[in-house]
Amino acid sequence: MKKILFQDTSFRDGFQSIFGARVFMKDFMPAVEAAVKAGITHFEAGGGARFQALYQNCGEDAFDMMDEFRRVVGPKIRLQTLARGINVVALAPQPRDMIKLHADMFKKHGMTRIRNFDALNDVNNLIYSGKCITDAGLEHEVVVTMMELPPGCDLNAAHNPEFYERIFRYDEPDQGLRNVQACS
């Protein structure tokens, strides 16, 4: 029998897309509990804008939310968060000690996996953060960001099949990704 694995991203990505991530814990934890009772075993539970919005807009602590999410779902459910490579959950690159602290704190607060991406697809920005994630005992999922280029960019120079193939085949630091000059 083949098994299809399913992950519910509505409690992070969905909130970010629809509400700018401005949702209070008390308003959605009953839905999380119902989703677990319905058989969902893997959730995206925070990170990205869902980390910042709690502090900036909701007056809640993102770590308290992660703790509550873990309490509601129990110990066996897989919980994932989103990180922005060397920015982790901030809007600018972070020093190495903060990148490590991010992974350690997310592990401490019940997360299972961190989905890690760099918006520019610079794999070099994922190496250290990925090491910190795995060193903390978390699963590390790397994401390749696919997007349409802004007007004025040469579609033959980047974000074409060859560009993404180079990213997927990445095996050497500084291999080509920083040197893509597609926009004039």
Legacy VTK file of the C-alpha trace (Angstrom):
# vtk DataFile Version 3.0
C-alpha trace
ASCII
DATASET POLYDATA
POINTS 184 float
0.000 0.000 0.000
1.325 3.444 -0.931
1.041 6.145 1.681
0.655 9.833 0.881
2.188 12.163 3.452
0.267 15.375 4.033
1.324 18.580 5.746
-1.116 21.281 6.804
0.409 24.726 6.186
-2.736 26.734 6.913
-1.642 27.697 10.449
1.463 29.516 9.180
1.517 30.039 5.447
-2.249 30.360 5.250
-2.360 32.917 8.062
0.473 34.848 6.460
-1.222 34.887 3.065
-4.683 35.831 4.250
-4.256 37.768 7.484
-0.668 39.014 7.332
-0.006 36.381 10.031
-2.014 38.421 12.568
-3.945 35.662 14.322
-4.243 35.132 18.086
-3.473 31.709 19.562
-6.836 31.457 21.319
-8.606 31.899 17.990
-6.991 28.989 16.126
-5.828 26.397 18.664
-9.286 24.755 18.693
-8.914 24.279 14.919
-5.449 22.750 15.434
-6.916 20.331 17.966
-9.714 19.399 15.546
-7.190 18.848 12.742
-5.230 16.401 14.910
-8.463 14.561 15.771
-9.161 14.381 12.022
-5.836 12.580 11.534
-3.385 15.275 10.410
0.082 14.479 11.736
2.302 17.199 10.212
1.794 20.955 10.550
3.681 24.083 9.681
3.515 25.863 13.009
5.455 29.099 12.779
8.443 30.993 11.517
8.702 33.648 8.847
6.165 36.433 9.231
4.216 34.268 11.660
7.139 34.691 14.094
7.393 38.479 13.742
3.667 39.254 13.602
3.071 37.783 17.044
5.424 40.335 18.607
4.661 43.270 16.324
0.912 42.944 15.873
-0.602 40.486 18.338
1.244 41.195 21.581
1.992 37.471 21.898
5.262 35.596 22.272
6.174 33.352 19.317
7.852 30.837 21.633
4.721 30.655 23.808
2.754 29.967 20.619
5.138 27.146 19.650
4.856 25.678 23.156
1.056 25.854 23.008
1.006 24.322 19.518
3.121 21.415 20.809
0.917 21.022 23.900
-2.244 20.902 21.785
-0.942 18.418 19.199
0.986 16.179 21.579
4.473 14.700 21.326
4.106 12.554 18.166
2.974 15.195 15.672
5.607 16.703 13.359
5.851 20.496 13.598
7.703 22.571 11.049
8.673 26.228 10.885
10.021 28.454 8.140
13.434 30.143 8.203
15.038 32.546 5.762
18.552 31.094 5.559
21.040 33.445 7.210
18.196 35.829 8.113
16.469 33.039 10.099
13.255 34.765 11.303
14.570 38.328 10.950
14.477 40.646 7.969
18.245 41.044 7.635
21.250 38.690 7.826
22.067 37.579 11.357
25.428 36.845 13.008
26.430 33.217 13.421
25.546 33.107 17.141
21.968 34.205 16.372
21.636 31.620 13.574
22.681 28.914 16.036
20.421 30.308 18.769
17.479 30.249 16.343
17.882 26.507 15.730
18.454 25.724 19.407
15.414 27.745 20.522
13.088 26.256 17.927
14.155 22.761 19.002
13.634 23.717 22.654
10.126 24.929 21.862
8.921 21.723 20.247
9.648 22.032 16.555
10.631 18.970 14.508
11.784 20.477 11.223
12.834 23.802 9.764
12.011 24.546 6.142
14.921 26.752 5.115
15.129 28.978 2.040
17.084 31.837 0.545
15.008 34.118 -1.665
17.942 34.587 -4.035
18.665 30.850 -4.180
22.186 31.445 -2.912
22.946 28.026 -1.506
25.882 29.516 0.411
23.307 31.270 2.624
21.863 27.895 3.630
25.022 26.019 4.552
25.677 27.378 8.059
22.003 27.710 8.985
21.426 24.131 7.805
24.330 22.888 9.905
22.913 24.663 12.968
19.491 23.145 12.300
20.810 19.582 12.089
23.231 20.124 15.005
20.211 21.137 17.119
18.590 17.781 16.307
16.015 19.148 13.884
15.225 17.962 10.377
16.470 20.385 7.726
14.397 20.903 4.588
15.957 23.081 1.894
13.644 24.964 -0.422
14.444 26.221 -3.902
12.609 29.473 -4.498
10.902 29.616 -7.880
9.610 32.964 -9.032
8.913 35.125 -12.022
11.519 37.746 -12.806
10.677 41.454 -12.669
10.241 43.390 -15.916
13.523 44.182 -17.660
15.288 40.964 -16.720
16.797 38.636 -19.274
14.733 35.471 -19.035
17.500 33.552 -20.778
20.051 34.394 -18.051
18.251 33.218 -14.901
15.114 31.534 -13.617
15.074 29.184 -16.567
15.454 25.389 -16.404
19.262 25.609 -16.540
19.337 28.059 -13.621
17.277 25.750 -11.402
19.238 22.693 -12.491
22.459 24.435 -11.343
20.870 25.018 -7.942
19.679 21.428 -7.598
23.104 20.089 -8.606
24.990 22.433 -6.261
27.932 20.663 -4.684
30.688 23.259 -4.244
30.609 26.474 -2.188
30.573 29.625 -4.332
29.499 27.630 -7.396
27.931 30.104 -9.752
24.858 31.209 -7.833
26.244 34.545 -6.650
27.423 35.428 -10.139
24.105 35.271 -11.972
23.582 38.741 -13.471
20.140 38.552 -15.034
18.745 42.052 -14.499
20.061 45.185 -16.121
LINES 1 185
184 0 1 2 3 4 5 6 7 8 9 10 11 12 13 14 15 16 17 18 19 20 21 22 23 24 25 26 27 28 29 30 31 32 33 34 35 36 37 38 39 40 41 42 43 44 45 46 47 48 49 50 51 52 53 54 55 56 57 58 59 60 61 62 63 64 65 66 67 68 69 70 71 72 73 74 75 76 77 78 79 80 81 82 83 84 85 86 87 88 89 90 91 92 93 94 95 96 97 98 99 100 101 102 103 104 105 106 107 108 109 110 111 112 113 114 115 116 117 118 119 120 121 122 123 124 125 126 127 128 129 130 131 132 133 134 135 136 137 138 139 140 141 142 143 144 145 146 147 148 149 150 151 152 153 154 155 156 157 158 159 160 161 162 163 164 165 166 167 168 169 170 171 172 173 174 175 176 177 178 179 180 181 182 183
